[in-house]
Amino acid sequence: MKVKFFANLRNITGVKEIEVEGVENVRLLLKKLVEIYGKAFREAVFDDGKIRRFYKILHNGHDIDFEQGLETKLKSDDVIAIFPPAGGG
């Protein structure tokens, strides 16, 4: 599946997107991304083991909060987009 990164996650990962295979749900995908990108990614995305507030994860354009959350099943042709909170004013 394709994973797209936005804002500060692009700085942490050094890429706009990657291909990841062999994960069956969003929870395992995030675990795999922590394995790939390490502590900086984990600290950016997680707070006390939970996804940081205001982060949005889209599965084929749909917010996982309206699917099965972290248990949302994934297929090889899916697209996941991870959006950190955006500032502005």
Secondary structure as UniProt FT lines:
FT   STRAND          2..5
FT   HELIX           8..13
FT   STRAND          17..19
FT   HELIX           26..45
FT   STRAND          46..47
FT   TURN            48..49
FT   STRAND          50..51
FT   TURN            53..54
FT   STRAND          56..59
FT   TURN            60..61
FT   STRAND          62..63
FT   HELIX           64..66
FT   TURN            67..68
FT   HELIX           69..71
FT   TURN            76..77
FT   STRAND          79..83
//
